[in-house]
Structures are given as C-alpha cells and as structure tokens.
C-alpha cells in the first residue's frame, strides 16, 4: 500500500499566525489527497479533497480561505491554516486513496496543532 | 450527514480474551467497509475491509462481520493483546464515490 509522510507531527503557534502542514505520498503518485480534522475523542471529519493541478474541493462548513490547500505535484499536498485561532487547535491528518485491491485510505501520522 | 462522536465508548477486555467491537453504519447504499485502528497521537491504520457481497471476512486474528439487514458491522479480535489497545473506527463508502464516512470510534483497553 501507499506510504504517506506528514510533517510536522506537532506544532505550536501563536494566534493570528499561519501554519503549513505537508503531506507526501512517498511511493504512490496521488492525484487526489484528503485532509481530515479530528478533535479529541471524536471521529475523523473530512475537510477537503486536494486535487493535483486544480482547486481543492471543500466540505460544507469548511472555510476555503482559512484552510488553504495546494497540491502542486503528484506527491505533495499542503494545508495552510491561516490566521490561526485557538479553536483551530486539532489533529490534522492527510490520506491517500489506495488503488486495487483495496480502496481504502492510507493515512499520514497526523499533525497536532496547538494555537496559543 | 457525517457521523460525529461526542464521546468515545470504551471496551475493556482482559488480555487473552476475544474482543468484539460494533459499528452501526448510516447509509444503506454503502457497499464497502473498512476497520481502522488508531493509536494515540497517530494516524489511523488499515486493519481489514469487506465488500457488501460478503458477510464475513477473516484476517490474522481479526474477523469482520457485516449484517446489511440491520446496517451493522463488527470487528472481532481474537486473543486480545496489550498492543491492541487503541481506538477503532469503522468507515463506510459507496462505490464510485471517494468519500468515506467514519463511525464514532470505540476505545479498546486491554487489561493485563
């Protein structure tokens, strides 16, 4: 299956600053990557679908101007949390959809964002 | 809509016993299901999957059962070990769509 690397694993930033999270597909050319957010003791919520070479598709309720997604190559997608606030503190996880025979996702290791 | 959990139910199991984790899925059109394991501070890991044309699938120490009539999925872990302690999520998908809907998750605690 695909190997997905996410960086950084943890980041603490001040309110009002921006944070960039990288997601790399190490052995799989991913035209599509997915970004999830997970609050403590909650399930994964899909935020957006990152499409290589085109605009990301955002889920309802997710602000596209706040969560900027760039998928410039087949192996890299970035999520930038702009003007971060404490309520943006969460666990952000990217994933790549595997191909045959399984159609599940391979997830990155996640990024714990804390906004102070 | 997507399933959102307000808290995580917890299953405590004695080491060596079998564990059964349950999941009620939401969409009757879903035809592909996956169980994921998530350890603290890490991303989810694929455990086992099943398609809707099956009602049972076995892996190494794990078995997934699917009951489409009542939209229920279960994960059975045989001879539960301390390393099995984690949160387990089911995810459902409909063919032709990219979107997976995740269940609320169950925390499995293995007691020594």
Interface residues (C-beta under 8 A of the other chain):
Chain A: X1 X4 X6 X9 X32 X34 X41 X42 X43 X44 X45 X46 X49 X91 X93 X95 X97 X102 X103 X104 X105 X106 X107 X108 X109 X110 X112
Chain B: X2 X3 X4 X5 X6 X7 X8 X32 X34 X36 X41 X42 X43 X44 X45 X46 X49 X89 X91 X93 X98 X99 X100 X102 X103 X104 X105
